Amino acid sequence: MKITGSSLCEKGKVREINQDAVFSFCTDQWGIFAVADGMGGYEEGERASREVVKALQKWTEQAHQVNQLKAQMIILQLKQALDVANEKIMSETPEGMKCGCTVVVMMLIRHECILITLGDSRCYELKGSFFNKQLVQLTVDEIVGGSGPQRNRLTNALGVRKPMACRVQIMPFHGICTYLMCTDGIYKYCNDSMILSIIKKTNWNNTCEILQELQQHVEKNGAGDNYSALLIRAQN
């Protein structure tokens, strides 16, 4: 498997603390990636996103012969790792306070793309022919819809409930694929059409340059939140 990629994780122009975190780990047979967004309205959101990274780092250190595991066993192990993070966040949060984060975990292995998500951070895939590229959102935003006062309020996150609840998807992964994982600080300040116009230029050698261009648009539009992204080019 061939994988290249780049990441960014920035405080933005308004926030005093960066509560986002990113994670990536690759072998020649599989790769695992994650973005986490500490919830800005809650205390110590950076602690929650940091626990996600710690949990995934520990999993990669202890994982053996992952390429021989079936997808459902990989999912079970990753959910257990996230559940440990969930328990730790909640146990270390004083009563009456809340600490949490959104999470997107993606694993590419064999011919499968595994996604585990909580909240409204996103994973996109660039699809279509050379002259007809499309940006497809693979994840579901777990937020309140409509137009009322609670619109866009998160309905799920890590660190705010027991037991942890997450969405799981298994999708085909064939040939050359391009994925963008990001927190809401990206897509709130750079809409999908602009994201498409930028990342459709991605090739094996320019993932860092593409993310820099994406960052320029977010900053130009105010960068009123922390923002993080992983741009991944993979071939199996």
N, C-alpha and C positions, 0 to 999 in steps of 0.2 A: 504494500500500500504506500502510495506517495502522498504526503501531506505537507503543505506549506501554509503559513498563516502569520498574522500580526495582531497585536492588541493595543488598546489604549484604555486608560482609566484616569479620568480627570475630575477635578473639583468643580470646574465651571466658574462662572463669574460672580455668583451670588452666595453660594453656600460657603460656610467657614470650614467645614470638615468634609472630606470625601468618604461617604459611606458605601461606595461601590467596591466591588472586588472582582477580579477575573482569575481564571485558572485554566491551564492547558498542560497536557502531557501526551506524548506520542511515542509509539514504538513503530517498528516496520510492519506491524500487523494490525494495529488499532490505535485510535486516538480518543481522548476524552477532554471535553471543554466545558467551561461553565462561566456564567456571569451571575452576580448577585447584587442586589440593590437594597441597601439598608433603608428602612422606611423613615422618610424625613420627618414625619410628625411624631415619631416615637424616640425614646431615649436610646442612645448608644446603638444606632442602627449599624454603625461600622463594626461593632462587636458581633452582630449576627452574621453579616456577610463574611467576616473573617472566619467564623466557625465553619461556614460552608467550605471554604478553601482548605482549612485544616482537615476536615472530614474526608475530602476528596484526595488530598495528599496522602493521608494515612491509608486510604483504600488502595491507591496505586502502589504504595510501598509494600502492602501485604498481599496484593493480588498475585496469584500464581496461575500460569497457563490459561490466561483469560481467553485466548483465542480458541480454546477447546470448550469453553462454557457456552451453553445455549443462551439465547437472548433473555429468556425468562429468569434464568439464574443470575445473569448480570444485573437485570432490573432489580431483583430481590436484594442483591448485595448493595447496590447503590441506594436503594430506598432505606436499607438498614443504616448505611453511613449517614444519610441525611437525617434519619430519625435520631441518631446519636447526637447530631448537631442540634436538632430541635429540643431534645431533652436538656442539653447543656445550656442552651440559651435561656430556656424557661427556668431551670433550676438556679441560675445565677442572676435572674432578674428579680429585684425586690417586689414584694407584694404591692399591688396597686399601680405598678408600672408595666409598660409593654416594650418589648424589644423584638424586632423581626426584620425579615428581608424577603424580597422576591428571589426566585431562583430559576434558572434554566440550565439544565445539564444535557449535553449532547454527547453520545458515544457513536463513533463510526467503527464498525467491525464487520469483516467479511462483506456481505452485500446488504447490510442493514444499518439504518440510522435510528438510534434509540434516543428519544427525548423524554425527559422528566421535568415537569414544570410546576411552579407555584407562583401565582401572582401575574403581573403584567409585563415582565421583561419578555423579550421576543427572540424567536429564531426565524429568519427568512431563508429561503432558497432561491437562487437565481435559476430560472428555467426558460425553456424555449430555444428556438433556433438562433443563429448568429444575427439575423436581421429582425427577429421578433422576440427579444428578451422580455421576460416577465418576472416581477418580484412577488413571490408567493409566501405569505405568512403561514408558517407551519404550526405555530403555537396559538393558544386561545387566551385573550386578555381576561383575567378573572377580576372583573370590575363591575360596578353597578352601571347599567346603561340609562337611557332616557335623558330627561332634561331637568330633573329635580335637583334639590340642594345636595343630594348625596351622589350625584353623577360623578363617575370616574373614581369612586371610593373603592379601594381594594376589598375583595371578598375572600382572599386567601393569601397566606404568606407562611414562611417558616418561622417558628418561634412564638407563635401566638395561640396555638391550641394543641391539645392532646386528644386523640392521636393525630399525627401529621396526616394531611390529605394532599395528594398530588395527582396530577394528570400524567399518564404514560402513553406514549405512541411509539410504534415501530413502523418505519417506512422503508421502502426499497432504496438502496444506495448503489447506483450503477454508473460506471464510466467516470467522467470528470464532473465534479459537482462543486458549486460555490455556495457557501453558507455565510450569513451574517447573524451573529448573536449580539444583542444589545439591550441596555436598560432604557427606561422611558425617557431619560435625558437626551437620547439620540433622536428618537422618532417624534418627540414633542417639538423639537427645534429644527427638524429636517424631515419633511413629509416623504411618504413612500415614493412619489414620483421622482423627487430629487435623489433619494437613496438609490433608486433604480438607475438613474442617469449616471450616477457616480460608480456604483459597483459593477455595472455591466462591462466596464473597462478592465476588470480584474483579470490578470494572468498569473502564471506561476511566480513571476519575479517582482511584481509591483504591489503586493498586498499592503505593505507599509505606506506606500505613496497614496494608495486609494483611501486608506483610513485617515491619512493627513488631510486629504481633500474633504472627506466627510467631516472631520473636526473643524475645518475652516468654516463650513456652512453652519454648523451648530454654534460656533463662537459668533459668527456674523449675525445670527438670529437671536442672540442674547445669552445663550448657555445659562439659563436660570436654574439649572439643577446639576447635580453630579451626572457625568455621562461616561459610559463604558461600552466597548465593542470588541468583538473578536471576528476577524475576517478569515475564513478558512477555505482553502482550495484543496480538494482531495480527489484521488483517483484510486480505484481498486482493480 
